[in-house]
Amino acid sequence: MRKPYVILIGSASGIGKSTVSAELAKELNIKHLVESDFIRAVVRGIIGNDYAPSLHESSYNAYKTLRDSSNYENYEELVASGFEEHASFVIPALEKVIERAITDYDDIIIEGVHLLPGSIHLKKFKDKANIYFFVLSADEESHKSRFVKRAVQIHRGGKQLDYFTENRIIHDYLITKAKENSIDIIDTENIEITMQKMLMYINRTCDIVLLKNNVDEIPKLIDILLKDNNGVLEKISYKIEGFKNPLVRNINLSDYKEAQKFISALDENPNKKRELQKIYNLSKFRITKICAANKEALDKIISELKENNFIYEE
């Protein structure tokens, strides 16, 4: 039997994980969609308030139960620590849900704020399931707008709206932990693009191409790969004459905004731009691994790269 899918989708409140998770479950025909809030509710019924006071608060105000706030250097660290302790009581039960799904060969999507990268023991499942872990992100303005809308929809506006700052701290903390643990971060600016990116990681098709663009052509290359086709630039290898092994850089670049920041940094620093061009000049081409959501999308990327004379023909 094929290994079941276990898809984990984490984010702070108001980012859009429930909407994204429901759409993904529909697209992949996955019938088991579980919110970590339901798991938390069960655990609350087992573990009392005296033993785990942080569990009996919400993720965004669990910091209030920490014994000595003076142990923390700033408010952000205090809120993040309260959130981490709150999540720590949910994660063991969450892992049991994963174990049960794998035992029954059931595909499952679990979504919620409690999916903290680095805290879930994923290694013990990797040989038994196809595991995908995503953390969703949004800029502060978009997050605030969705946060207010969600708080009103679920009739918790009076209480939850007072805690946007704390939810934003949790958002930033999840992003930091995702980067530290090499978890894929997906921007949620557009639901359709978000879905395409997630499906790309799940169904990804990859190929090796020999790129020969120069530094000034990077913006056009990025447009083809990321902006126009939602692809991923996964790895670049520089085959340098006189060296036995190539110089390898694992890029894993899928976020167009992050790519634009890199391009802006090059434009603002001519020395850095010249140094990168020197590296480019060390070889006739760069061995590059690119990926897309399916073969059709990958073929389109390669075709456009050829049209722009970016591929080296031996």
HUKA-V309397 format. One record per residue. N is the residue number from 1. RES is the residue in one small letter. PSI is psi as a letter, one per 30 degrees, with the letter a starting at -180 (999 if undefined). OMEGA is omega in radians with two decimals (NA if undefined). Layout:
BEGIN
((N,RES,PSI,OMEGA) (N,RES,PSI,OMEGA))
END
This chain:
BEGIN
((1,m,k,3.11) (2,r,l,3.10) (3,k,k,-3.14) (4,p,l,3.04) (5,y,k,2.95) (6,v,j,-3.07) (7,i,k,-3.12) (8,l,k,-3.11) (9,i,j,-3.11) (10,g,l,3.01) (11,s,l,3.01) (12,a,l,3.12) (13,s,k,3.04) (14,g,g,-3.14) (15,i,e,3.12) (16,g,g,-3.06) (17,k,e,3.14) (18,s,e,3.12) (19,t,e,-3.14) (20,v,e,-3.11) (21,s,e,3.14) (22,a,e,3.12) (23,e,e,-3.14) (24,l,e,3.11) (25,a,e,3.12) (26,k,e,-3.11) (27,e,e,-3.08) (28,l,g,-3.13) (29,n,h,3.09) (30,i,k,-3.02) (31,k,f,-3.11) (32,h,j,3.09) (33,l,j,-3.01) (34,v,k,3.04) (35,e,k,3.14) (36,s,f,3.08) (37,d,e,3.10) (38,f,e,3.09) (39,i,e,3.11) (40,r,e,-3.13) (41,a,e,3.11) (42,v,e,-3.12) (43,v,e,3.10) (44,r,e,-3.14) (45,g,f,-3.12) (46,i,e,-3.09) (47,i,k,-3.04) (48,g,l,-3.11) (49,n,e,-3.13) (50,d,e,-3.10) (51,y,e,-3.06) (52,a,i,-3.11) (53,p,e,-3.13) (54,s,e,3.13) (55,l,e,-3.07) (56,h,g,2.94) (57,e,l,3.05) (58,s,l,-3.10) (59,s,e,-3.04) (60,y,f,3.09) (61,n,g,3.10) (62,a,f,3.13) (63,y,f,-3.10) (64,k,f,-3.11) (65,t,f,-3.13) (66,l,k,-2.94) (67,r,e,-3.06) (68,d,j,-3.09) (69,s,f,-3.14) (70,s,f,3.11) (71,n,f,-3.03) (72,y,k,-3.02) (73,e,e,-3.10) (74,n,l,-3.08) (75,y,e,3.13) (76,e,e,3.13) (77,e,e,3.11) (78,l,e,-3.13) (79,v,e,-3.13) (80,a,e,3.14) (81,s,e,3.08) (82,g,e,3.10) (83,f,e,-3.11) (84,e,e,3.10) (85,e,e,3.09) (86,h,e,-3.11) (87,a,e,-3.06) (88,s,f,3.12) (89,f,f,-3.11) (90,v,e,-2.99) (91,i,e,3.10) (92,p,e,3.11) (93,a,e,3.10) (94,l,e,3.11) (95,e,e,3.08) (96,k,e,3.09) (97,v,e,3.10) (98,i,e,3.14) (99,e,e,-3.12) (100,r,e,3.13) (101,a,e,3.14) (102,i,e,3.13) (103,t,e,-3.12) (104,d,g,-3.10) (105,y,h,3.14) (106,d,k,2.97) (107,d,k,-3.11) (108,i,k,2.97) (109,i,k,3.06) (110,i,k,-3.14) (111,e,k,3.09) (112,g,l,-3.13) (113,v,f,-3.04) (114,h,f,-3.13) (115,l,i,-3.04) (116,l,j,3.13) (117,p,k,-3.14) (118,g,f,-3.11) (119,s,f,3.13) (120,i,k,-3.06) (121,h,i,-3.05) (122,l,f,-3.07) (123,k,e,-3.10) (124,k,f,3.14) (125,f,f,-2.91) (126,k,f,3.13) (127,d,f,-3.06) (128,k,f,-3.07) (129,a,l,2.97) (130,n,j,-3.01) (131,i,k,3.07) (132,y,k,-3.09) (133,f,k,3.13) (134,f,k,2.94) (135,v,k,-3.10) (136,l,k,-3.13) (137,s,l,3.07) (138,a,l,3.05) (139,d,l,-2.98) (140,e,e,-3.11) (141,e,e,3.12) (142,s,e,3.14) (143,h,e,-3.12) (144,k,e,-3.13) (145,s,e,3.14) (146,r,e,-3.14) (147,f,e,3.12) (148,v,e,-3.12) (149,k,e,-3.12) (150,r,e,-3.13) (151,a,e,3.12) (152,v,e,-3.10) (153,q,e,-3.09) (154,i,g,3.02) (155,h,h,3.04) (156,r,g,-3.02) (157,g,e,-3.06) (158,g,e,-3.11) (159,k,e,-2.96) (160,q,e,-3.10) (161,l,f,3.13) (162,d,f,-3.01) (163,y,h,3.10) (164,f,e,-3.14) (165,t,e,-3.13) (166,e,e,3.09) (167,n,e,3.10) (168,r,e,3.07) (169,i,e,3.10) (170,i,e,3.07) (171,h,e,-3.10) (172,d,e,3.14) (173,y,e,3.09) (174,l,e,3.12) (175,i,e,3.12) (176,t,e,-3.12) (177,k,e,3.09) (178,a,e,3.12) (179,k,e,-3.13) (180,e,f,-3.05) (181,n,g,3.09) (182,s,h,3.06) (183,i,k,-3.09) (184,d,k,3.12) (185,i,k,-3.08) (186,i,k,3.08) (187,d,k,-3.05) (188,t,g,-3.12) (189,e,e,-3.11) (190,n,k,-3.05) (191,i,e,-3.12) (192,e,e,3.13) (193,i,e,3.09) (194,t,e,3.13) (195,m,e,-3.13) (196,q,e,-3.13) (197,k,e,3.14) (198,m,e,3.12) (199,l,e,3.10) (200,m,e,3.12) (201,y,e,-3.09) (202,i,e,-3.07) (203,n,g,-2.91) (204,r,k,3.03) (205,t,k,-3.04) (206,c,l,3.07) (207,d,l,3.10) (208,i,k,3.07) (209,v,l,3.12) (210,l,j,-3.09) (211,l,k,3.13) (212,k,g,3.12) (213,n,l,3.02) (214,n,l,-3.04) (215,v,e,-3.12) (216,d,f,-3.12) (217,e,g,-3.14) (218,i,e,-3.14) (219,p,e,3.13) (220,k,e,3.11) (221,l,e,3.13) (222,i,e,3.10) (223,d,e,-3.13) (224,i,e,-3.05) (225,l,e,-2.96) (226,l,e,-3.03) (227,k,e,-3.02) (228,d,f,-2.98) (229,n,g,3.10) (230,n,h,3.10) (231,g,a,3.11) (232,v,k,2.99) (233,l,j,-2.94) (234,e,e,-3.04) (235,k,k,3.08) (236,i,k,3.09) (237,s,k,3.11) (238,y,j,3.10) (239,k,j,-3.00) (240,i,k,-3.12) (241,e,k,-3.14) (242,g,f,3.12) (243,f,k,-3.10) (244,k,e,-3.10) (245,n,k,3.13) (246,p,l,3.01) (247,l,j,-3.02) (248,v,k,3.05) (249,r,k,3.05) (250,n,j,-3.03) (251,i,e,-3.09) (252,n,h,-3.08) (253,l,j,3.11) (254,s,f,-3.07) (255,d,j,-3.09) (256,y,e,3.14) (257,k,e,3.10) (258,e,e,3.10) (259,a,e,3.12) (260,q,e,3.08) (261,k,e,3.11) (262,f,e,3.13) (263,i,e,3.11) (264,s,e,3.12) (265,a,e,3.08) (266,l,e,-3.12) (267,d,e,-3.11) (268,e,f,-3.09) (269,n,i,-3.11) (270,p,e,3.13) (271,n,e,3.12) (272,k,e,3.13) (273,k,e,3.12) (274,r,e,3.14) (275,e,e,3.11) (276,l,e,3.12) (277,q,e,3.08) (278,k,e,3.10) (279,i,e,3.09) (280,y,e,-3.05) (281,n,f,-3.12) (282,l,f,3.13) (283,s,l,-3.12) (284,k,f,-3.10) (285,f,l,3.06) (286,r,k,3.13) (287,i,j,-2.96) (288,t,k,3.07) (289,k,j,3.10) (290,i,l,-3.09) (291,c,l,3.10) (292,a,l,-3.04) (293,a,f,3.14) (294,n,l,-3.07) (295,k,e,3.14) (296,e,e,3.13) (297,a,e,3.14) (298,l,e,3.10) (299,d,e,3.13) (300,k,e,3.11) (301,i,e,-3.12) (302,i,e,3.12) (303,s,e,-3.14) (304,e,e,3.07) (305,l,e,3.10) (306,k,e,3.14) (307,e,e,-3.13) (308,n,g,3.07) (309,n,h,3.14) (310,f,f,-3.08) (311,i,k,-3.14) (312,y,k,3.11) (313,e,j,-3.11) (314,e,999,NA))
END
